[in-house]
Amino acid sequence: MIRVLQISNKAPYPANDGSSIAVYNMALGLVENKVQLTLLCINTKKHFKPDNAVDSNFKKATNYKSVFVNTDTSVVGAFLNLFSNQSYFVSRFHTKDFELELVQLLTSGEYDIIQLEGVFMAVYLPVIKKYCKAKVVIRTHNVEHKIWDRHIQSEKNLVKRCYLNIQNARLKKFELSSLNAVDVAVTISPDDLTNFKNLKVACKLFNSITGVNFSNYQLNKSITIQENTLFYFASMDWLPNQEAVDWFLKTCWPILSSKNESIKLVIAGRNMPGRYKQLNSERIMVIENVLNPVDFYSSYQVLIVPLLSGSGVRIKIIEGMSYGKPIISTSVGAEGIGAVEGEHLMIADSPEDFVRTIIEVLNDPVKLNQLSSNALNFAKKNFNNQLIVADLLKYYQKLLNE
């Protein structure tokens, strides 16, 4: 039996955003494949999830432990960071309390694999190396500096752009040095794997996409779908998601709403900024807290993913496909999924193409149904969580036998 210590920068239960879904499903997959798992996470102020609200079966199966850490940014903190050589994106995740809990686990237990969920947890590599001889893996949810490269290109504030360039240069240096210090980087996107190969990182590379448990993705057939509805569902405290919504509202929605007066847009997600809440109207619905994802996905017609920056894979596309939803995405949004444009989802990158594609899909019931069916079949073939994690564990076993 492989013994794994999984370390996350976010509490994964309930799994209500992309990164927590990725961590939660990985933990479930490890348990289902008979791994002896310990899950240690930072429970941030921003995404706080009380320990007493965590499912007792999940807590027991994963030997779940969390440590509260305030990782919030501040103007003072951002300014003072300029006088260090660390990236502010990264340094916020290092605290003495979490380090003490980590040391306690490393000195009291034995592990074959230590799996860091995301590069930010690599701030604890010196501690891990000091107290443990296990193989160390970073599961890279994204190529982090690439996300910021794309975001900085669209940043119009010169001062902010200069600051972000400084921070991103430090982030890239940290990201690459971290990957050079571990045994394996497990990417969740073949595009990310190629990026790291091109960057000539020293560690081994293995790709393992985020999977799902299909029993959790059955639409509620008692709910009548609302016709002519588009929906966007994402964590709205993440800058690329805000950028996506802003682009769609500014460049696509005015044209679309004038061409089709019956069309409605739903914008949903945690930590919704106030400027979006003010958009609530007859044709635009803003939902901050989706209490029942199954009912939510069952209610609306076409999922849109107008992302302009990002890396890794969009977990919401994996979820949308698993629900059998027709999806219209930008090329960036669809990266890493491996779906065929026009068959499993639609891709459009300019405002004109995005609007045209939406109208074509909404006006063609046959196309809608075919996209839905193809998306679900693609998901079932490619996103089975237990099988995906089983393949990863086969790789881990080979690693341990070397």
Beta strands, then each sheet from edge to edge (+ up, - down):
strand 1: 3-8
strand 2: 36-44
strand 3: 65-69
strand 4: 113-117
strand 5: 135-140
strand 6: 184-187
strand 7: 204-207
strand 8: 229-233
strand 9: 264-268
strand 10: 284-287
strand 11: 302-305
strand 12: 327-329
strand 13: 346-347
sheet 1: 3+ 2+ 1+ 4+ 5+ 6+ 7+
sheet 2: 10+ 9+ 8+ 11+ 12+ 13+
end
